[in-house]
Amino acid sequence: MRKAYDGSWSPFNNAPLPIRPDDNTTRHGSNGSPSVGASADLPGYQSTIKSRSLSNWCFFAIDRWSPTCSDGRVGSTSSVHAQVSHVKWHHKVYAGFEPVISPNHATAFAGKRRISPPPRPRSPVTRTMLEWMSAQIDYTKPKQRLFLGAALLGFFYLLRSSEYLAIKGGRHRYALEVRDVEVLDITGNPAVNFDDAVHAVITLRGSKTDKRGEGSARYLSRYGHGRVCPVIGASLLLELARRHRLRPTDPICSFSKSRMLKAEEMSKALKAAAIGTGIDPQRISCHSLRSGGASALIAGGADSTTIKLHGRWKSSVFQSYTHYTQELGAPLAAMMAGNGDLAFRDTSTTRRNGVHA
């Protein structure tokens, strides 16, 4: 996005470009009355303003409609909005004013939304994908165990990528550390071995929706579903932390003391699992773990309040992340027909066969 650093003009308002007056232009006299040569009285001045405003709008539309990606795709409307917000912020900080979006720009945005193809929604990570990962990895290789442990934690705890992975080469201050993950036995003490582990607890010291760093804990139990389990995921990560001699304040998802698991690397692993289970890999990302966990909770019969609390959502935005699945739709016909008992049995079966965190 082009930026205008002159505080007297911006491409986002209708004001004309700053024009230096001619040397022979008469300025205001001592009595305060405008001179005959003032620019506002020049012939065609107002039409020049409108012409430049229209030109700015046209340049804006052409520039933002032009393909910006290597594959020829045009940036999304939300991306353009983000760019405009950045320009407005820059003007406010460095030029002392905030540009105003003109009605013409608003029209351009509306037109772009109207003619743009509908966005392709991301697919959620499913239990089948996690089972594929747990069956395909080589457990003798620490790196592959790290991928599985991180995926299980992200799925069952509905984690945002910034809460446990490196984002754009860096880590957030509230990313999960070794000290934030515990595996407990039935008495509530740290489990000595894996067979005694029955609970997994993570402590989130902050998040996207917890700017004040008040923190919260999430507590899940082990259940009988092979290797796809939150306790197994936490156990794998803690075992690797001991193996790599990580400090309590080191990120829990780390290959070593100096190398944290990146979101891009996790995304590649998830795409491989998608290919292995017949899902379009282009619709899978790290966020698919979070949306997949929320979708599994809905299919398992969890109410919206429980999902919001577990996923640490402040609003009902999670509903846009969840997806309609076969498990979710299975009991609906019986419920609509008034057969509550059948619907309950179907839902209970879904809980046993699906994901019930």
C-alpha positions in Angstrom: 0.0 0.0 0.0 1.4 3.4 -1.0 1.8 5.8 1.9 1.6 9.6 1.9 3.8 11.1 4.5 2.8 14.7 3.9 0.5 15.6 6.8 -1.5 17.9 4.6 -2.7 15.3 2.2 -3.7 11.6 2.0 -5.0 9.3 -0.7 -7.9 8.5 1.6 -9.7 11.8 1.6 -11.0 14.1 -1.0 -8.5 16.9 -0.5 -6.3 17.8 -3.5 -2.6 17.2 -3.7 -0.7 20.1 -2.0 0.2 22.6 -4.7 2.8 25.2 -4.4 1.3 28.6 -5.3 2.9 30.5 -8.2 5.3 33.1 -7.3 3.0 35.8 -8.7 0.0 34.6 -6.6 -1.3 37.4 -4.4 -1.7 36.4 -0.8 -4.0 37.7 1.9 -3.6 41.4 2.5 -3.1 43.0 5.9 -6.8 43.6 6.2 -7.5 39.9 6.1 -9.5 39.9 2.8 -8.6 37.4 0.2 -6.8 38.6 -2.9 -8.2 38.3 -6.4 -5.6 35.7 -7.2 -6.5 33.3 -4.4 -6.5 29.7 -5.6 -10.2 29.1 -4.5 -11.3 31.7 -7.1 -9.2 30.2 -10.0 -11.3 28.9 -12.9 -11.8 25.2 -12.8 -10.3 24.8 -9.3 -13.2 22.9 -7.9 -13.3 20.6 -11.0 -9.6 19.9 -10.5 -10.3 18.8 -6.9 -13.0 16.4 -8.0 -10.9 15.1 -10.9 -8.0 14.4 -8.6 -10.3 12.8 -6.0 -11.8 10.5 -8.7 -8.3 9.7 -10.0 -7.1 8.7 -6.5 -10.1 6.4 -6.2 -9.5 4.9 -9.6 -5.8 4.3 -8.8 -6.8 2.8 -5.5 -9.2 0.3 -7.2 -6.8 -0.6 -10.0 -3.9 -1.1 -7.6 -5.8 -3.2 -5.1 -7.5 -5.3 -7.8 -4.2 -6.2 -9.5 -2.9 -9.7 -8.8 -0.4 -9.6 -5.9 0.5 -13.3 -5.5 2.8 -15.4 -7.5 -0.1 -17.6 -8.7 -2.1 -14.6 -10.0 -4.6 -14.5 -7.1 -6.0 -11.1 -6.0 -5.7 -10.2 -2.3 -8.9 -10.6 -0.3 -11.0 -7.7 0.9 -10.0 -8.3 4.5 -6.3 -8.0 3.4 -7.0 -4.7 1.7 -8.8 -3.5 4.8 -5.8 -4.5 6.9 -3.5 -2.5 4.6 -5.7 0.6 4.8 -5.8 0.3 8.6 -2.0 0.2 8.6 -1.8 3.3 6.4 -4.3 5.1 8.7 -2.3 4.2 11.8 1.0 5.3 10.1 -0.5 8.7 9.2 -1.9 9.1 12.8 1.4 8.4 14.4 3.8 10.1 12.0 1.7 12.8 10.3 -0.6 13.8 13.1 -3.9 13.0 11.5 -6.0 10.0 10.6 -7.1 9.8 6.9 -10.8 9.4 6.3 -12.2 6.7 3.9 -14.2 8.5 1.2 -17.6 7.2 -0.1 -15.8 6.2 -3.3 -13.4 3.9 -1.5 -16.3 2.4 0.4 -18.0 1.7 -3.0 -14.8 0.1 -4.2 -14.7 -2.2 -1.2 -18.4 -3.1 -1.6 -17.8 -3.9 -5.3 -14.8 -6.1 -4.5 -16.8 -8.1 -2.0 -19.6 -8.5 -4.6 -17.5 -9.8 -7.5 -14.9 -11.7 -5.5 -15.4 -15.5 -5.3 -16.5 -16.9 -2.0 -13.6 -17.7 0.4 -12.7 -21.3 0.7 -13.2 -22.3 4.3 -10.5 -24.2 6.1 -11.2 -27.8 7.0 -10.9 -28.9 10.6 -8.4 -31.6 11.7 -10.3 -34.7 12.4 -9.7 -37.6 14.8 -9.0 -39.7 11.7 -6.1 -37.4 10.8 -4.6 -37.6 14.3 -4.9 -41.4 14.2 -3.1 -41.5 10.9 -0.3 -39.4 12.4 0.0 -41.6 15.5 0.2 -44.7 13.2 2.7 -43.3 10.7 5.3 -41.7 12.9 8.5 -43.4 13.9 8.5 -43.3 17.7 12.3 -43.8 17.8 12.7 -40.3 16.3 12.2 -37.5 18.8 11.3 -35.0 16.1 8.3 -37.0 15.0 7.2 -37.5 18.5 7.3 -33.7 19.0 5.0 -33.2 16.0 2.4 -35.7 17.4 2.6 -34.3 20.9 2.1 -30.7 19.7 -0.8 -31.7 17.4 -2.6 -33.5 20.3 -2.2 -30.6 22.6 -3.4 -28.1 19.9 -6.4 -30.2 19.2 -7.6 -31.2 22.6 -6.9 -27.8 24.3 -8.1 -25.7 21.3 -4.8 -23.8 21.3 -4.1 -20.8 19.1 -0.8 -21.2 17.1 0.8 -18.3 19.1 0.1 -20.2 22.4 2.5 -23.1 21.6 4.3 -22.6 18.3 6.8 -20.1 16.9 5.1 -17.5 14.7 7.1 -15.8 12.0 10.3 -16.8 13.5 9.5 -15.6 17.1 7.6 -16.7 20.1 4.9 -14.9 22.1 5.6 -14.2 25.7 2.7 -16.3 26.7 3.6 -19.4 24.6 3.4 -22.6 26.7 6.6 -23.4 28.6 7.8 -26.6 30.2 6.6 -25.4 33.6 3.1 -24.9 32.2 2.4 -28.5 31.3 1.8 -31.2 34.0 0.9 -34.9 33.9 -0.7 -36.1 37.1 -1.6 -39.5 38.6 -4.9 -40.4 40.2 -3.8 -38.7 43.5 -3.0 -35.4 41.8 0.7 -35.8 42.1 3.2 -35.7 39.1 3.0 -39.1 37.4 6.1 -41.2 37.8 5.5 -43.2 34.7 3.2 -43.2 31.8 1.0 -46.0 33.1 0.1 -43.9 36.1 -0.8 -40.8 34.2 -4.5 -40.0 34.2 -4.7 -36.2 34.0 -3.0 -33.5 31.9 -3.0 -29.9 33.0 -1.8 -26.8 31.1 -1.5 -23.3 32.5 -2.0 -20.5 30.0 -0.2 -17.4 31.3 -1.8 -15.2 28.7 -3.5 -15.3 25.3 -4.9 -13.2 22.5 -8.0 -12.6 24.6 -6.1 -12.3 27.9 -4.0 -9.2 27.4 -3.7 -8.6 31.1 -2.0 -11.9 31.7 -4.5 -13.2 34.3 -3.9 -16.7 33.2 -6.1 -19.8 33.3 -5.7 -23.6 33.5 -7.2 -26.4 31.5 -7.6 -29.9 32.9 -8.3 -33.0 30.8 -8.4 -36.6 31.6 -7.1 -39.7 29.9 -9.6 -41.8 28.1 -9.4 -45.2 26.3 -8.7 -44.2 22.7 -5.2 -45.5 22.0 -2.7 -42.8 21.2 -5.0 -40.0 20.4 -5.3 -38.6 23.9 -4.4 -35.3 25.6 -2.5 -37.1 28.3 -0.3 -38.9 25.8 0.4 -35.6 24.0 1.5 -33.9 27.2 3.6 -36.9 28.2 5.4 -37.0 24.9 6.3 -33.3 25.2 7.5 -33.6 28.8 9.6 -36.7 28.0 11.2 -34.7 25.1 11.8 -31.7 27.4 13.7 -34.0 29.8 15.6 -35.6 26.9 16.7 -32.2 25.5 17.4 -30.8 29.0 15.0 -27.9 28.5 14.7 -25.3 31.3 11.4 -24.7 33.0 11.0 -21.4 31.1 11.8 -22.9 27.6 9.0 -23.4 25.1 7.5 -26.9 25.6 7.3 -27.5 21.8 11.0 -27.3 21.1 13.6 -29.4 19.3 16.3 -28.0 21.5 17.1 -25.1 23.8 17.5 -22.9 20.8 15.0 -24.2 18.3 11.2 -24.0 18.8 8.7 -25.8 16.6 7.4 -23.4 13.9 3.8 -23.0 12.8 4.9 -23.6 9.2 6.5 -26.9 10.1 3.3 -28.0 12.0 1.2 -27.0 9.0 3.3 -29.2 6.7 2.8 -32.2 9.0 -0.9 -31.6 9.1 -1.1 -31.3 5.3 0.7 -34.7 5.0 -1.9 -36.2 7.3 -4.6 -34.6 5.2 -3.2 -36.2 2.1 -3.0 -39.6 3.9 -6.7 -39.4 4.8 -8.0 -38.1 1.5 -8.6 -34.5 2.6 -7.6 -31.4 0.5 -4.3 -30.3 2.0 -4.8 -26.7 0.8 -7.6 -26.3 3.2 -5.6 -27.4 6.2 -3.5 -25.1 8.4 -2.4 -24.9 12.1 -5.7 -23.2 12.9 -7.5 -26.4 11.7 -6.4 -28.0 15.0 -8.4 -25.4 17.0 -11.4 -25.5 14.7 -11.2 -29.3 14.6 -11.3 -29.5 18.4 -14.3 -27.2 18.6 -16.1 -29.2 15.9 -15.4 -32.4 17.8 -16.9 -30.9 21.0 -20.1 -29.9 19.1 -20.4 -33.4 17.6 -19.9 -34.8 21.1 -22.8 -32.8 22.5 -20.9 -30.1 24.3 -22.9 -26.9 24.8 -21.7 -23.5 23.5 -20.8 -22.2 26.9 -18.5 -25.1 27.6 -16.8 -24.7 24.2 -16.4 -20.9 24.8 -14.8 -21.5 28.2 -12.6 -24.4 27.0 -11.4 -22.4 23.9 -11.1 -19.1 25.8 -13.4 -17.3 23.4 -14.9 -14.0 24.6 -17.7 -14.1 22.0 -19.5 -16.6 19.8 -17.0 -16.2 17.0 -16.0 -19.8 17.4 -19.3 -20.8 15.7 -17.7 -19.5 12.4 -14.8 -21.9 12.9 -16.8 -25.1 13.5 -18.0 -27.3 10.7 -21.0 -29.5 10.0 -19.9 -33.1 10.1 -21.5 -36.5 9.7 -21.3 -37.2 13.4 -23.1 -33.9 14.2 -25.9 -34.6 11.7 -26.5 -38.3 12.6 -28.9 -37.8 15.5 -30.8 -34.7 14.2 -33.5 -36.6 12.3 -34.5 -38.5 15.4 -34.5 -35.4 17.4 -36.7 -33.6 14.9 -39.1 -36.6 14.8 -39.5 -36.4 18.6 -37.7 -39.6 19.4 -35.6 -38.2 22.2 -34.4 -41.6 23.5 -33.0 -42.5 20.1 -31.4 -39.2 19.7 -29.8 -39.6 23.2 -28.4 -43.0 22.3 -27.0 -41.8 19.0 -25.4 -38.8 20.7 -23.9 -41.1 23.4 -22.5 -43.3 20.7 -21.0 -40.3 19.0 -19.3 -39.3 22.3 -17.8 -42.7 22.7 -16.6 -43.0 19.0 -15.8 -39.3 18.6 -13.8 -36.9 20.6 -14.9 -36.2 24.2 -12.4 -34.0 26.0 
